[in-house]
Amino acid sequence: MGGIAVAFRHPKVELFYLLIAFYFLLYSARAFFEWKFERKSRQYILSLFTMILLVGLLWIINGPLAFILK
């Protein structure tokens, strides 16, 4: 994934926002296909929850907790 992120790196776009977009799209597509083809297993709910948790955690780490990483 590092090579892909470097290839699409633009001076005005931070890598963090690309990472959030990647995880959002990945888990959204996963949840959609789980909902479409395995509706009875309800696995798509876990995928949606994971997406919300992961994107929220990344957003918090970059926002209020950014001073820890500097």
Buried (B, 14 or more C-beta within 10 A) or exposed (E): EEEEEEEEEEEEEEEEEBBBEBBBEEBEEBBEEBBEEEEEEEBBEEBBEBBEEBBEEBEEEBEEEEEEEE
